[in-house]
Amino acid sequence: MGLSGTAQRALRNAWALFVGDGIEPPHATASAVVADGPHRTLRRYGEPDAGAPVLLVPPLAAPARCYDLRPGQSLVQHLVDAGRSVHVLDFGTMDRSDRHLGFEHWVDDIVPEAIARVSELCGGRDVDLGAWSLGGTLCLLTAAAHPGLPIRSITAFGTPIDYARIPFLGPARHLGRAVGEPALTAVTHLLGGVPAPLVQIGYRATALERELTRPWFVACNLADADTLARMEAIDRFQADMPGYPGRLFHQMAMRITVANDLATGRVRFDDRTIDLADVSVPVLALGGSDDVLAPVPAVEAIRRVLPGSPHVRFEVVPGSHLGLLAGLTACGTSWAHFTAFLDDPSAPVPTGPGASVGDVVRVPEFS
């Protein structure tokens, strides 16, 4: 008696997952490098100057392919299909030799250079910025520090502003205040930063339920190749997370997390202060309903720190921290908000029943 079709699929998937090369090969939408340098590789997707320019800026300590996770979960492909001229900035990996790099290196050099290059490639047009997590912080600080840059709008996916509203960071904030800056300085000087393995462990720890239920999830879905492929794409993404440079992590810990500078609207780096009131372009902020790294209240705080922006829009969308950007429901929710905002960043914020693009629903963490 032969095996059923379900059993055969389960055996093939088990072999691919545990012995072979995986359920599906790593995904990468076709692109061309249009600028390169240390921590500043700029890729274009689609045809040259295909439409209005969009630059996607990743967070530090996360791979740039967060925007191109896999087929059907690729914001890059979605924007290309919508007729945009899409560019992605890639910071690459970090090691001990990068320990001197701080926020200033990105805010004053890497991100402005990429914005100017994309504008140049697209006939001098202003550039719409899209950014996930800490990438949104980089974009906001860059726009505030350099108001003359050709920026048309900023969209921030899951970018926390008020770190006091992130419950899991409460103990770390108390510890930071207790031990003070000298202790953190000594640690970051010793390590040169936060090594990639620690970043990966930390990210997995924020989704502990996913990690604990993984064996059961695999067993229940062994005959479902597409579901396993989604899980596999997330696993690969997490395994590629780079580390933090020492100086930047120190600034992140003391100024952004402990001092909670973003929530005050003024971020201090040594003797320099960047005032978010100087952001003068429309901003869309998206908060994930199940995001523990950037809970909705922490993201929604953006409403009160950008008085110089002509339009600040905030929307709640379904998903975890990564799910709101690349989950199964993103196309009809967060991506729909993003593309509608790109069509007219100055449009009035919809109000009343039915104003949202999509309802907030629960989605599996493995999607």
DRENPA-770508 format. One record per residue: x negated, y negated, z of N, C-alpha, C in turn. Coordinates in steps of 0.001 Angstrom, whole numbers, plus 500000, padded with zeros to 6 digits. Each point is the difference from the previous one (the first is absolute). Layout:
 n.east n.north   n.up ca.east ca.north  ca.up c.east c.north   c.up
      X       Y      Z       X        Y      Z      X       Y      Z
...
//
This chain:
 n.east n.north   n.up ca.east ca.north  ca.up c.east c.north   c.up
 499154  501198 500000  500846   498802 500000 499117  498749 500000
 500201  499108 499007  499140   498843 499869 500364  498894 500968
 499086  499049 500128  500235   498863 500867 501013  499053 499370
 500787  499358 500824  500951   499012 499497 499254  498775 499489
 500709  499182 499226  499372   498790 499489 499517  499088 501101
 500778  499888 501082  499597   499161 501136 498726  500513 500643
 499909  501318 500179  498805   500590 500608 498778  499790 499119
 500184  500120 498683  498878   499781 499084 499509  498557 500066
 500943  499062 500039  499606   498587 500106 499270  499747 501309
 500491  500592 501066  499362   499822 501305 498580  500536 500003
 499787  501166 499376  498658   500583 499934 499065  499118 499176
 500496  499505 498849  499167   499129 499154 499620  498723 500756
 500981  499422 500674  499733   498762 500732 499046  500229 501164
 500158  501121 500703  499112   500304 501122 498567  500166 499502
 499830  500678 498879  498658   500176 499440 499398  498643 499623
 500802  499175 499317  499502   498686 499576 499649  499126 501193
 500815  500068 501043  499828   499114 501146 498837  500417 500892
 499845  501289 500216  499014   500473 500982 498724  500559 499390
 500043  500384 498714  498837   500627 499359 499551  499238 498754
 500967  499575 499208  499683   499363 498723 499692  498522 500120
 500258  499281 498893  499658   498572 499919 501142  499077 500386
 501071  500565 500533  501119   499174 500424 501227  500207 499143
 501112  499473 500460  501269   500131 499286 499976  499227 498694
 499503  498784 500042  499853   499204 498786 498680  499233 500085
 499382  499702 498851  498709   499310 500040 500145  498589 500534
 498922  499426 500564  500051   498606 500447 500462  499085 498875
 500820  499024 500346  500606   499127 498995 499250  498677 499886
 499891  499503 498777  499464   498654 499773 500563  499482 498682
 500795  498954 500073  500495   499358 498787 498822  499399 499235
 500033  500096 498678  498911   499493 499169 499752  498521 500267
 498722  499643 500113  499650   498606 500292 498668  499662 499358
 499684  498711 499999  498710   499521 499496 499406  499048 501031
 498703  500147 500270  499315   499094 500928 499732  498680 499283
 500505  498904 500545  499830   498687 499372 499060  499100 500792
 499592  500443 501183  498999   499283 500802 499493  500975 501054
 498730  499816 500362  499421   500959 500941 498940  499314 500857
 499758  500589 501140  499006   499503 500931 500204  500699 501326
 499121  499759 500965  500147   500653 501304 501348  499668 500652
 500789  501018 500253  501302   499881 500670 500973  499105 499232
 499897  499981 498695  500865   499115 499215 500256  500528 498587
 500215  501286 499845  500341   500544 498696 501431  499611 499651
 500178  499407 498828  501316   499534 499560 500418  500818 498780
 501155  500658 500109  500507   500847 498914 501279  499418 499418
 500111  500107 498671  501227   499600 499305 500739  501252 499555
 501305  499985 500179  500852   501107 499579 500914  499514 498882
 500150  500805 498978  500811   499598 498869 499198  499173 499015
 500704  499367 499074  499349   499220 498949 499494  498653 500529
 498939  499453 499366  499495   498690 500425 501072  498917 499889
 500124  499190 501036  500944   498885 500028 501381  500428 499495
 500495  501107 500567  501276   500552 499557 501193  499175 500459
 499824  499228 501043  501106   499211 500539 499515  499174 501169
 500916  499563 500841  499639   499189 501158 499030  500773 500895
 498903  499344 500433  498952   500721 500747 500370  500296 501454
 499724  501231 500408  500164   500428 501384 498677  500591 500467
 499544  499578 501161  498798   500572 500621 500410  500694 501288
 499699  501295 500086  500282   500776 501203 498725  500099 500832
 500084  499557 501242  498852   499966 500902 500202  501057 501084
 499091  500955 500132  500174   501056 501006 499579  499529 501385
 500345  500762 501013  499444   499715 501331 498553  500457 500055
 499276  499496 500954  498708   500587 500319 500272  501327 500710
 499100  500934 499868  500137   501325 500621 501159  500800 499424
 500342  499745 498740  500973   500836 499294 499638  499983 498521
 500152  501127 499313  499659   500050 498574 500943  499135 499174
 499462  499398 498930  500820   499164 499123 501065  500815 499282
 499862  501320 499969  501019   500799 499310 501274  500147 500828
 500103  499262 501089  501306   499902 500674 501045  499476 499027
 499563  499261 498977  500916   499444 499017 500236  500946 498821
 499330  501139 500011  500089   500939 498875 499884  501420 500553
 500899  500341 500920  499862   501236 500769 500166  501243 499129
 501060  500046 499236  500269   501139 499121 501151  499603 499083
 500268  500768 498916  501119   499657 499116 501313  499874 500778
 500723  498934 499740  501242   499741 500710 499803  499266 501307
 498762  499935 500459  499675   499279 501236 498831  499043 499739
 500079  499339 498856  498946   499091 499560 500577  498613 499749
 499719  499062 500892  500424   498626 499790 499338  499430 498750
 498768  500401 499746  499286   499555 498800 500811  500330 498740
 500391  501258 499854  500735   500415 498814 501352  499309 499915
 500632  499812 501134  501287   499303 500036 499870  498581 499455
 498962  499294 500399  499800   498627 499543 499594  499947 498526
 499179  500959 499576  499637   500075 498576 501251  500219 499161
 500843  500924 500424  501234   500276 499273 500930  498797 499979
 499882  499133 500994  500833   498794 500077 499429  498859 499156
 498879  500250 499322  499424   498997 499103 499040  499029 500653
 499473  500361 501160  499039   499129 500681 498569  500342 499580
 499135  499019 500123  498558   500224 499820 499420  500317 501375
 499735  501271 500253  499719   500485 501345 498500  500194 500219
 499519  499472 501123  498592   500146 500384 499932  500457 501458
 499022  500831 500306  499809   500483 501366 498557  499743 500418
 499834  499418 501160  498677   499755 500581 499630  501191 500883
 498801  500503 499828  499538   501189 500745 498750  499621 500789
 500069  500136 501333  498869   499634 500856 498989  501130 500135
 500346  501207 499582  499069   501120 500096 499786  500448 501438
 498893  500683 500222  499697   500529 501331 499129  499023 500789
 499970  500198 501305  499188   499176 500897 499054  500893 500787
 498800  499501 500242  499068   500742 500850 499272  499022 500923
 499018  500509 500709  499323   499180 501009 499331  498758 499387
 499598  500097 498744  499352   498850 499358 500960  498828 499807
 501308  500250 500137  501003   498946 499850 500427  499404 501339
 499272  500308 501065  500441   499621 501349 500108  498490 500195
 499297  499209 499178  500032   498547 500150 501211  499356 499326
 500771  500766 499235  501113   499427 499242 501196  499747 500912
 500555  498787 499880  501175   499638 500787 501135  499542 499113
 501072  499550 500610  501143   499522 499231 499586  498941 498982
 499056  499146 500376  499588   498919 499106 499505  500525 498653
 499361  501171 500013  499452   500562 498773 501110  500282 498991
 501161  500426 500497  501126   500271 499110 500795  498735 499718
 500237  499199 501011  500859   498824 499869 499344  498902 499165
 498685  499858 500089  499298   498919 499294 499311  500452 498715
 499885  501297 499790  499203   500476 498868 500754  501034 499158
 500203  501199 500551  500497   501110 499186 501409  499751 499465
 500944  499652 500867  501378   499819 499546 500145  498761 499100
 499436  498834 500345  500099   498858 499086 499386  500285 498631
 498873  500710 499982  499366   500337 498728 500920  500867 499143
 500655  500972 500613  500914   500875 499263 501203  499222 499467
 500546  499108 500817  501144   499193 499561 499614  499150 498794
 498847  499355 500077  499540   499147 498902 499763  500812 498734
 499446  501194 500150  499724   500856 498850 501288  500463 499324
 500980  500404 500783  501277   500441 499435 500678  498840 499275
 499982  498826 500605  500575   498822 499350 499301  499711 498671
 498679  500089 500002  499221   499771 498779 500369  501009 498915
 500124  501276 500383  500334   501052 499039 501403  499839 499435
 500851  499293 500731  501404   499856 499594 500323  498577 499568
 499050  499344 499381  500240   498700 499390 500172  498858 500968
 499424  500124 501195  500066   498907 500961 501289  499948 500799
 500825  501037 499903  501258   499996 500745 499774  500246 501493
 500939  499519 500805  499955   500281 501431 500289  501478 500241
 499455  500525 501083  500025   501434 500268 500919  500307 501176
 500847  501010 499828  500801   500517 501100 499178  501035 500754
 499910  499857 501324  499245   500934 500823 500947  500975 500687
 499626  501269 499985  500718   501015 500759 498995  500709 500883
 500360  500268 501254  499015   500581 500907 500690  500808 501082
 499341  501095 500374  500527   500884 501037 499195  499833 501287
 500682  499951 501128  499378   500039 501318 498999  498843 500169
 498766  500324 500372  498990   498962 500219 499648  499268 498707
 500319  500597 498855  499822   499278 498737 500848  498742 499965
 501200  500065 500606  500835   498809 500077 499373  498923 500856
 499328  500403 501079  499277   499045 500845 498922  499295 499191
 499235  500768 499220  498950   499414 499164 500583  498984 499025
 501140  500328 499382  500605   499091 499026 500508  498723 500660
 500653  500131 501152  500501   498816 500698 498864  499089 500435
 498933  500588 500553  498864   499196 500433 499304  499350 498814
 499899  500727 498887  499365   499441 498799 500811  498821 499464
 501317  500161 499924  500853   498921 499491 499939  498770 500907
 499908  500235 501318  499928   498884 500945 498654  499283 499922
 498922  500786 499852  498653   499423 499985 499663  499333 498676
 500658  500431 498929  499672   499487 498659 501286  499672 499241
 500672  498919 500377  501297   499665 499390 499919  499666 498519
 498788  499780 499477  499863   499683 498584 499947  501208 499090
 499995  501199 500550  499950   501209 499180 501279  500161 499178
 499895  500614 498821  501184   500176 499142 500894  501147 500487
 500656  499783 501130  500892   501003 500582 501439  499544 499799
 500830  500882 499470  501419   499680 499776 500862  500433 501173
 499695  501167 500582  500790   500509 501127 499207  501079 500716
 500469  500368 501200  499390   501085 500773 501116  500917 500490
 499820  501305 499789  500902   500996 500577 499182  500902 500908
 500425  500118 501255  499279   500790 500994 500863  501196 500426
 499489  501190 499737  500672   501241 500384 499463  500451 501370
 500832  499986 501012  499584   500522 501296 498799  499291 500596
 499983  498680 499932  498905   499210 500561 500417  499428 501349
 499427  500483 501099  500395   499476 501318 499445  498598 500226
 500801  499191 500653  499597   498640 500362 499878  499872 501517
 500981  500495 500714  499998   499926 501463 499585  501360 500578
 498728  500106 500383  499469   501273 500484 500500  500339 501400
 500578  499041 500694  500611   500289 501300 501280  500810 499837
 500522  500069 498759  501227   500740 499725 499704  501394 499442
 498758  500463 500142  499629   501347 499565 499769  500832 501253
 500961  500800 500418  499908   500686 501295 498755  500852 500191
 499605  500760 498971  498880   500915 500220 498674  499266 500200
 499940  498712 499634  498775   499223 500201 499945  499354 501388
 501066  500138 500786  500032   499376 501316 498818  500362 500881
 499689  501295 500184  498840   500365 500832 498685  499439 499463
 499828  500007 498677  498752   499482 499413 499873  498498 500241
 501101  499276 499929  499957   498559 500239 499654  499703 501454
 500578  500764 500933  499683   499826 501421 498530  500334 500274
 499525  501071 499380  498594   500390 500181 499069  498930 499443
 500349  499456 498837  499181   498959 499401 499889  498763 500881
 501108  499643 500623  499965   498850 500910 499194  500314 501259
 500053  501267 500419  499312   500376 501243 498487  500088 499819
 499548  500666 498935  498556   500209 499821 499340  498803 499340
 500798  499233 499240  499466   498781 499410 499169  500224 498756
 499613  498890 499380  499293   500020 498733 498599  500596 500076
 499219  499767 501059  498637   500555 500026 499966  501521 499870
 500939  500690 500647  500019   501462 499928 500297  500467 498585
 500978  499367 499345  500329   500376 498631 498848  499682 499060
 499334  498872 500232  498844   499635 499179 498916  501059 500091
 499750  500500 501196  498977   501028 500188 500360  501281 499260
 501262  500386 500064  500438   501239 499334 499902  499864 498483
 500512  498902 499449  499972   499837 498550 498571  499841 499496
 499125  499384 500808  498593   499886 499605 499339  501382 499974
 500355  500831 500967  499421   501344 500069 500455  500864 498828
 501292  499960 499691  500547   500856 498943 499879  499375 498610
 499884  498674 499934  499972   499333 498700 501382  499873 499386
 501021  500370 500756  501369   499962 499493 500772  501199 500509
 501107  500278 499334  500800   501180 500330 499827  501009 498867
 499357  501137 500256  499760   500986 498940 501305  500531 499418
 499936  500409 498736  501191   500487 499306 500717  501123 500749
 499287  500994 500552  500727   501077 500706 500862  499489 501153
 499531  498976 500720  500793   499453 501097 501240  499279 499478
 499857  499300 498875  501154   499336 499390 501039  501034 499589
 499530  501084 499388  500917   501054 499544 500722  500653 501175
 499269  500269 501069  500619   500598 501191 501026  499043 500599
 499641  498720 500073  500913   499010 500554 501286  499889 499199
 499886  500028 498668  501190   499895 499160 500899  501219 500189
 499385  501176 500056  500794   501218 500197 500691  499994 501369
 499339  499425 500984  500568   499968 501345 501273  499169 500065
 500151  499026 499101  501211   499183 499998 501189  500753 499418
 499728  501126 499338  501076   500855 499467 499828  501397 500586
 499949  500045 501338  499705   501259 500689 501047  501070 499701
 501248  499593 499902  501060   500976 499711 499758  500681 498663
 499575  499195 499011  499692   500575 498679 498889  501034 500101
 498963  499684 500762  498870   500912 500121 500398  501281 500733
 500800  499865 501053  500386   501171 500793 500966  500913 499252
 500847  499406 499168  500997   500801 499294 499545  500449 498618
 498780  499647 499641  499509   500346 498665 500096  501493 499692
 499531  500919 500872  500098   501427 499659 501440  500440 499721
 500941  499545 500820  501402   500346 499803 500523  499391 498701
 499615  498767 499709  500410   499333 498764 499522  500786 498785
 498731  500414 500022  499456   500769 498885 500746  501321 499844
 500218  500679 501106  500693   501291 499942 501403  499853 499428
 500705  498949 500394  501375   499801 499540 500084  499564 498538
 498903  499456 499468  500026   499460 498636 499016  500695 499067
 499588  501211 500351  498955   500672 499240 500405  500275 498558
 501289  500092 499729  500446   500251 498634 500284  498705 499236
 499833  498859 500654  500323   498697 499398 498706  499256 499675
 499539  500149 498772  498712   499418 499607 499994  498485 500092
 501115  499354 499639  500016   498540 500002 499877  499437 501411
 500699  500628 500946  499911   499553 501392 498589  500187 500540
 499395  501139 499688  498625   500254 500455 499018  499039 499333
 500257  499652 498744  499119   499062 499301 500042  498619 500642
 501167  499584 500471  500105   498711 500697 499186  500036 501294
 500115  501096 500734  499229   500152 501234 498503  499978 499694
 499626  500699 498950  498597   500103 499615 499431  498631 499614
 500797  499193 499313  499543   498663 499602 499723  499132 501224
 500859  500113 501020  499783   499244 501235 498746  500495 500720
 499809  501314 500030  498811   500566 500640 498724  499486 499325
 499998  499989 498673  498825   499511 499264 499763  498524 500278
 501089  499254 500031  499898   498565 500286 499359  499771 501364
 500469  500720 501016  499461   499836 501345 498538  500427 500067
 499634  501043 499263  498626   500497 500031 499019  499028 499349
 500511  499079 499184  499134   499029 499309 499909  498662 500707
 500600  499879 501179  499967   498716 500698 498571  499641 500397
 499517  498817 499607  498647   499576 500386 499990  499405 501399
 498839  499578 500458  499881   499410 501325 500138  498484 499974
 499858  499393 501181  500023   498545 500147 498580  499492 500217
 499594  498897 499357  498732   499358 500350 500044  499486 501439
 498840  499988 500663  499950   499635 501409 500529  498615 500300
 499549  498987 499259  500420   498621 500275 501505  499846 499793
 500518  500561 498912  501421   499867 499723 500828  500708 501071
 499564  501185 500426  500761   500704 501038 500004  499198 501305
 498869  499391 500296  499917   499164 501207 500994  498845 499916
 500057  499349 498838  500949   498902 499811 501442  500506 500069
 500215  501146 499396  501339   500594 499999 500457  500298 501432
 499094  500561 500775  500345   500373 501370 500240  498770 500878
 499059  499055 499992  500061   498887 500953 500940  498875 499554
 499979  499646 498712  500797   498860 499549 501413  500413 499549
 500080  501060 499202  501295   500376 499442 500836  500793 501009
 499346  500955 500706  500752   500886 500894 500134  499436 501412
 498876  499731 500681  500046   499555 501391 500505  498557 500110
 499382  499075 499286  500427   498594 500058 501305  499756 499248
 500354  500922 499089  501255   499914 499241 500080  498686 499216
 498882  499646 499356  499916   498708 499318 501046  499817 498902
 500287  501059 499238  500955   499847 498888 501356  499519 500500
 500403  500486 501156  501305   499619 500550 500053  498531 500387
 498836  499390 500237  499954   498571 500325 499952  499146 498745
 499720  500637 498866  499884   499269 498746 498630  499430 499740
 499064  500196 500929  498647   499466 499846 499001  501091 500383
 499152  500384 499045  499049   501085 500212 498594  499418 500101
 499321  500311 501099  498689   499424 500264 498899  501033 499781
 499052  499663 499151  498800   500793 499793 498794  499134 500356
 499391  500258 501153  498901   499186 500510 500454  498540 500105
 499326  499096 499284  500351   498577 500118 500954  499541 498898
 500619  500940 499324  500897   499669 498892 501406  500495 500301
 500998  499202 499652  501395   500392 500193 500733  499933 498666
 500714  501067 499671  500836   500039 498800 501447  499858 500447
 500676  499005 499456  501366   499676 500401 500971  500563 498960
 500860  500926 500416  500951   500608 499074 501019  498992 499491
 500108  498858 500649  500891   498949 499509 499553  499481 498641
 498751  500293 499629  499483   499543 498714 500372  500930 498846
 500672  501101 500288  500524   500850 498916 501153  499242 499344
 499860  499713 498703  500968   499123 499331 500749  500686 498865
 499987  501347 499971  500686   500738 498947 501111  500848 500622
 500979  500431 499203  501065   500867 500532 499428  501329 500497
 500596  500533 501067  499524   501242 500614 501177  500939 500255
 499814  501257 499634  500942   501063 500327 499310  500981 500937
 500630  500310 501130  499467   500982 500938 500980  501154 500122
 499473  501230 499916  500811   501201 500082 499590  500811 501217
 500966  500332 500851  499730   500791 501188 500665  501359 499900
 499279  501069 500383  500520   501349 499913 500815  500383 501229
 501152  500598 499778  500898   500343 501103 499389  501009 500971
 499074  500831 499523  499386   501029 500847 498498  499792 500154
 499546  498790 499817  498566   499697 500033 499544  499778 501443
 499084  500843 500475  499474   499814 501360 498741  499139 499998
 499303  499933 498874  498809   499153 499916 500369  498531 499852
 501098  499739 499314  500474   498620 499817 501513  499994 500166
 500477  500096 501248  501453   500034 500245 500685  498741 499476
 501277  500136 499730  500768   498894 499424 499805  498682 500761
 500090  499968 501341  499821   498704 500694 498612  499384 499777
 498975  500848 499876  498648   499484 499782 499861  499375 498623
 500699  500545 499015  499945   499481 498628 500897  498780 499855
 501185  500059 500615  500968   498911 499865 499484  498686 500579
 499003  500080 500862  499427   498783 500587 499417  499063 498950
 499840  500474 498783  499473   499141 498930 500926  498812 499745
 501272  500146 500342  500968   498908 499776 499590  498699 500691
 499287  500110 501135  499750   498798 500809 498585  499434 499849
 499143  500627 499179  498606   499532 499937 499622  499395 498650
 500956  499865 499086  499690   499467 498668 500865  498775 499686
 499890  498935 500787  500848   498826 499770 499706  499289 498679
 498820  500236 499424  499649   499341 498744 500469  500735 498763
 500502  501228 500164  500496   500758 498859 501398  499532 499622
 500263  499818 498695  501340   499547 499597 501079  501051 500230
 499639  501274 500006  500964   501073 500210 499299  501156 500708
 500520  500397 501145  499515   501184 500707 501169  500962 500127
 499867  501152 499398  501079   500986 499974 499552  501267 500708
 500860  500562 500828  499684   501236 500712 501092  501028 499752
 499581  501236 499709  500946   501081 499767 499556  501253 500747
 500968  500751 500527  499732   501303 500597 500277  501072 498948
 499046  500903 499821  500132   501076 499020 499759  501339 500695
 500468  501090 499429  499788   501303 500637 498554  500453 499898
 499561  500764 500996  498704   500638 499891 499047  499710 501130
 498971  500821 500069  498890   499836 500926 499027  498982 499419
 498801  499917 500572  499036   499000 499530 499623  500242 498537
 499677  501230 499666  499708   500319 498608 501278  500208 499203
 501025  500538 500660  501245   500296 499299 500680  498791 499404
 499922  498840 500666  500648   498806 499458 499331  499549 498713
 498725  500369 499825  499254   499624 498793 500096  501055 498915
 499952  501272 500390  499881   501063 498990 500889  501196 500289
 501058  499822 500783  500908   501093 500297 500983  500266 498873
 500799  501047 500168  500944   500390 498956 501060  498940 499734
 500360  499215 501014  501043   498988 499826 499448  498627 499619
 498673  499868 499876  499395   498676 499780 500466  499353 498699
 500187  500812 498959  500375   499433 498705 501299  499208 500087
 500974  500512 500758  501286   499330 500097 500115  499031 501145
 498957  499876 500815  500069   499119 501171 498864  498978 499968
 498839  500347 500532  498921   499008 500098 499517  499540 498625
 499872  500917 499043  499561   499585 498666 501055  499117 499339
 501269  500317 500239  501070   499181 499428 499974  498587 500577
 499780  499889 501314  499854   498675 500620 498808  499260 499385
 498897  500712 499833  498773   499401 499473 500212  499467 498586
 500542  500827 499107  500162   499577 498609 501030  498873 499880
 501051  500049 500827  500978   498906 499979 499361  498692 500463
 499149  500100 500996  499276   498820 500503 499044  499469 498937
 499316  500904 499286  499089   499567 498941 500756  499279 498882
 501216  500444 499727  500784   499349 498946 500283  498547 500353
 500244  499728 501284  500273   498623 500432 499682  499861 501482
 498731  499696 500329  499610   499894 501414 500732  498910 500772
 500566  499034 499296  500664   498881 500675 501515  500167 500077
 500503  501183 499602  501447   500222 500044 500479  499978 501448
 501202  499528 500254  500538   499986 501368 500048  501408 500579
 499780  500110 501284  500063   501294 500679 501447  500463 500038
 500298  501233 499512  501386   500472 500033 500484  500189 501433
 501257  499684 500226  500578   500155 501340 501353  500683 499885
 500482  500490 501115  501330   500587 500022 499992  501472 499684
 501169  500655 500061  500104   501440 499724 499538  500334 498594
 499242  501076 499898  499542   500465 498693 498848  499219 499434
 499385  499119 500804  498932   499161 499470 498728  500771 499759
 499727  501057 500758  498754   500737 499873 500006  500867 498758
 498797  500270 499479  499869   500861 498834 500373  501426 500344
 499607  500481 501170  500286   501381 500381 500274  500117 501484
 500769  501008 500368  500277   500241 501402 498799  500634 500671
 499848  499751 501295  498939   500628 500771 500413  501428 500326
 499221  500959 499534  500285   501413 500251 498746  500668 500514
 500167  501114 500653  498871   500773 500502 499458  500883 498880
 498687  500050 499862  499390   500858 498996 498939  500859 500662
 499728  501201 499482  498994   500869 500613 498617  499380 499952
 499240  500179 501076  498659   499428 500065 499070  500587 498940
 500295  501196 499486  499121   500610 499007 500272  499472 498605
 500959  499113 499836  500280   499446 498686 499398  498623 499844
//
